[in-house]
Amino acid sequence: MTPLSEALNALPGGSETHRANLKTLLAQRAQARVIAADPGESMQHVIRRLRAHHISQMPVISAGGKLLGLVTETDLLDRVRNPSHVVDLDVPVSTVMREHPPTVTVSTPLEQALRLGAQGDPIVVLEGERVIGLITAIDLLDYLATGASLPVE
């Protein structure tokens, strides 16, 4: 048994309850409207949208709905702070995004989602190739701390 499995078994209701609850959590998060960037959208426009929606990250999705990457506040700040780049907020967000972000589906086991979340990167929730939500580290921490359903943002 892994340390993570032992920790889940120690939670009220044991690991099976928490596996079922994560499925609920992922489903709830997936019901939230996904705010996404177009790969050609400028960094400046993405920054405005992040601020307007009070979010820290957004998936970058093709016109056909396929996940291309993920852009976070940190990615944008790193680009602006990098002395080897001229600060140009009109460049497409696709030049800044992280390709191949971590992904899960609503049937992903709790242990796997927690391992991905422990790395600190937002996790993209997919249904087939379609992005249906995001899970952040704080979502997972809130879940573990309360074991309760989380509100949809």
N, C-alpha and C positions, 0 to 999 in steps of 0.2 A: 504494500500500500504506500502511495506517495504521501509526502507531507501535506500536499494540498488536499488529497482525499481524506486524510485523517482530520484535517481542519474542518472540512465540510461535514464529515460524520459527527463532529463535536457540536456543530450548530444545532439549534432546536429543530427537530424534524428530520435531521440526518441528511445525507447527500441526495437521496432520491427526491425528497421534497424540494431541495434547492435546484435540482436539475429541472424539475417541472416549473419552478418559479422563474428560472432563467428563461425558459421558453416563453413564459408569460411576459417577462421583462422585455425580451427581444421583440415580441409581437407588439407590445405597447409602444416601444420606441419606434418600431417600423411604421406604426400608424400615424406618427407625426409627419407633417408635410416636410419633405426633404428639400432643403434649400441648397441648390447646387450651382456650380459655375460652369460656364461654357468654356472650352479650351481656348477660344480666341478672345475671351473677355479680358480686358486690361486689369493689371494689378490694382490700379487706382479704383476701378469700379468694384472689384472684389472686396477691397478694403472698406469701401462705403457700405456694401451689403453686409459684411461681417458686423460692422458697427450698428447698422440699422436693425439687424435681427438679434443683436447681443449674443453672437456665437463666436467661437474661436477657430472653427474649421468648417470646410465644406468639401464635398466630393466634386471632382471635375468629371462631367458626364458628356458623352458625345450626343449629337443631335438624335441618334438612334436609341439613346438611353443606356449605352454601355459605359461602365466605369473605366475612366482613363487614369485617374489618380486622385490625390487628396491634397488640398492646400490648407495650411494652418497659419495662424498669426506668426508663429516662430519662423516658418519658411519665408514669409514675406519680410519679416524683420532681418533675417539672415541675409537676404538678397540686398536689402537696402544698406546694411552695415558692411557688406563685403567690399573692401577697397578695390578689388579687381573689377568690379562692375560699376559702370556709370549708373547713377540713380535715375532710372527712367520708369516711371509708374505707368507708362502707356504700353509696356511690353505685355504680350499675352501671358496669362496665368499659367499656361501650359509650360512655360519656360522655368517656372518656379515650383510647380507641383511635385509631389512625391509619387512616383510611379509604383504600382504594385503595393498599395496599402494593405494592411491586414484585413481579412474579410471573414465573416461567419454567415451562417444561415440561422433561421429560427430553431432549427433542430441541432445546432452545435452544442456539444456537451459543455456544462458549466466549467469544468476544469480547463478546457481548451480556450474558452473565452477569457477566463481569468488569466491564463498564461499570456495571451495576447495583450490583454489590458494592462498587465503588470509591466509591460515594456513602455507604457506611457503614451503610445500612439492611439489615436481614435481608431475604432474598429468599424468598418463599413459592413452593414447588414444587407445581404443580397437575397433575392429570390430569383433563381436562375442567374441571368446576367443583369437583372434590373436592381438598381439601388433602392432599398425601401427604408433605410434609416441609418443612424450612426449611434454607436455606443462609445462613451468616453470613460476614462479611468474613474472619474467621479461618479458616473452612473453605477459602475461595478462596486465601488467603495460604499456608496449609499445602500446598494442592495445588500452587501455583506453586513453592513452596520445595522440595518433595520430588518432585513429579511422580508420587507413589505414591498408591495407593488409601488412603482415609481410613477409620478405624474408624467404625462406626455408634455413635452415642450412645444 
